[in-house]
């Protein structure tokens, strides 16, 4: 509860939020937090967000359940090492596990991008934050992809990007095209 006040800013453009809804920290270290969305939709699990000390955000897990399943299976696979006093994840072992439980992470990312851009003024801080969050989501997914044996993401994972190529908003089309290029997705 003490940390939550740091997430609220009198200048709304700088506040840490998800489509105008506050993020509430549930796990954290000195400089980073995992947060859920406050005032989320009923009967729908809240996505889990990573928030850094510089107020950078990205989608981390599709839900608290997926986060716990990812962690539990990663522990069983000896993919997390705690010997240094903190969790060190073996990306090669964790990436397939992560994608198993968070395969629709891009669906959340595209949905958030569209909703953020819908309410953001062109060339505003809010628009820039929406783009940065989306780009960060793509970079993290690209990192996971690089640790997979096939290096090609399943078509179901990138399907939200492919669908968004037809979006009426040119900003969404451009960003999703960029995302597919970053992920080196090859259309079959």
C-alpha positions in Angstrom: 0.0 0.0 0.0 2.9 2.4 0.7 4.4 1.8 -2.8 1.1 2.4 -4.5 1.2 6.1 -3.9 4.4 6.3 -5.9 2.5 5.0 -8.9 0.0 7.8 -8.9 1.1 11.1 -10.4 -0.6 14.5 -10.4 0.2 14.7 -14.1 -1.9 12.0 -15.7 0.4 11.5 -18.6 3.2 10.4 -16.3 1.1 8.1 -14.1 1.6 4.4 -14.3 -1.6 3.0 -15.6 -3.2 0.6 -18.0 -5.7 2.2 -20.3 -6.5 4.8 -17.6 -6.8 2.2 -14.8 -4.3 2.2 -12.0 -1.7 -0.5 -11.6 -1.3 -2.0 -8.1 2.0 -3.6 -7.1 1.8 -7.1 -5.8 5.5 -8.2 -5.9 8.6 -6.0 -6.0 12.3 -5.4 -5.4 14.1 -2.1 -4.7 13.5 -0.8 -8.3 11.0 -3.0 -10.1 7.5 -4.3 -9.5 5.0 -6.8 -10.8 1.5 -5.2 -10.8 -2.1 -6.1 -11.4 -4.6 -3.8 -12.9 -6.9 -2.2 -10.3 -10.6 -2.0 -11.1 -10.3 -4.7 -13.8 -13.1 -6.3 -15.8 -15.2 -8.7 -13.8 -14.6 -12.4 -14.4 -11.5 -11.7 -16.5 -8.0 -12.3 -15.0 -5.9 -9.2 -14.8 -2.7 -9.2 -16.8 0.5 -8.9 -14.8 2.7 -5.9 -15.6 6.4 -5.2 -15.0 7.1 -1.7 -13.9 10.7 -0.4 -13.6 11.9 2.5 -11.5 11.9 4.7 -14.6 8.2 3.9 -15.0 8.8 1.7 -18.0 6.0 -0.9 -18.3 5.4 -4.1 -20.2 3.1 -7.1 -20.1 4.8 -9.8 -18.1 2.2 -12.5 -17.8 -1.4 -12.9 -19.0 -2.6 -13.5 -15.5 -1.5 -14.3 -11.9 -2.4 -18.0 -12.6 -0.1 -18.1 -15.7 2.7 -16.4 -13.7 2.4 -19.0 -10.9 2.3 -21.9 -13.4 5.3 -20.5 -15.3 7.3 -20.2 -12.0 6.2 -23.6 -10.7 7.1 -25.5 -13.9 10.4 -23.5 -14.3 11.3 -24.5 -10.7 10.5 -28.2 -11.5 12.7 -27.9 -14.6 15.6 -26.4 -12.6 15.4 -23.3 -14.8 15.6 -20.9 -11.9 18.7 -20.6 -9.7 18.5 -18.9 -6.2 22.1 -19.5 -5.2 23.1 -15.8 -5.6 20.3 -14.6 -3.3 18.0 -13.7 -6.1 16.1 -15.5 -8.9 18.3 -16.1 -12.0 16.2 -17.5 -14.8 17.8 -19.9 -17.5 16.2 -18.3 -20.5 16.8 -21.4 -22.7 14.8 -23.6 -20.3 12.2 -20.9 -19.3 11.2 -19.6 -22.7 9.2 -22.6 -23.9 7.6 -22.8 -20.4 6.8 -19.1 -20.5 5.2 -19.4 -24.0 3.2 -22.4 -22.9 1.3 -20.4 -20.2 1.4 -17.0 -21.9 0.8 -17.8 -25.5 -1.8 -15.0 -25.8 0.5 -12.2 -24.5 0.5 -10.5 -27.9 -3.3 -10.5 -27.9 -3.2 -8.4 -24.7 -0.4 -6.2 -26.0 -2.3 -5.4 -29.3 -5.6 -4.8 -27.4 -3.8 -2.4 -25.0 -2.1 -0.6 -27.8 -5.4 0.0 -29.6 -7.1 1.2 -26.5 -4.3 3.4 -25.5 -4.0 5.0 -29.0 -7.8 5.4 -29.1 -7.7 7.7 -26.0 -4.2 9.3 -26.6 -3.8 12.5 -28.5 -1.5 12.3 -31.5 2.1 13.1 -30.6 1.4 13.1 -26.8 3.2 11.6 -23.9 0.4 9.0 -23.6 0.9 8.0 -27.2 4.6 7.7 -26.8 4.1 5.6 -23.6 1.7 3.3 -25.5 4.2 2.8 -28.3 7.1 2.2 -25.8 5.1 -0.5 -23.9 4.2 -2.3 -27.2 7.8 -2.1 -28.4 9.0 -3.5 -25.0 6.5 -6.3 -25.3 7.8 -7.2 -28.7 11.5 -7.1 -27.6 10.8 -9.4 -24.7 8.9 -11.8 -26.9 11.8 -11.7 -29.4 14.2 -12.6 -26.6 12.0 -15.6 -25.7 11.8 -16.5 -29.4 15.6 -16.5 -29.7 15.8 -19.2 -27.0 13.4 -21.6 -28.8 14.7 -24.5 -30.8 12.7 -23.6 -33.9 13.2 -19.8 -33.6 9.8 -19.4 -35.3 6.9 -18.5 -33.1 3.7 -20.4 -33.5 1.2 -18.7 -35.8 -1.3 -18.6 -32.9 1.0 -16.4 -30.9 1.5 -13.8 -33.7 -2.0 -14.0 -35.0 -3.1 -10.8 -33.2 -0.3 -8.9 -35.0 -1.4 -10.4 -38.4 -5.0 -9.4 -37.7 -3.9 -5.9 -36.6 -2.2 -5.3 -40.0 -5.8 -4.6 -41.2 -6.6 -2.2 -38.4 -8.2 1.1 -39.4 -5.7 3.1 -37.3 -2.5 3.6 -39.4 -0.4 3.8 -36.1 -1.6 0.3 -35.1 -0.9 -1.1 -38.6 2.6 0.4 -38.7 3.5 -0.8 -35.2 2.2 -4.3 -35.8 4.1 -4.5 -39.1 7.2 -3.4 -37.2 6.5 -6.1 -34.6 6.3 -8.9 -37.1 9.6 -7.7 -38.7 11.3 -7.6 -35.3 10.1 -11.1 -34.6 11.3 -12.2 -38.0 7.9 -13.8 -38.7 7.7 -15.5 -42.0 4.3 -15.8 -43.6 3.7 -19.3 -44.8 
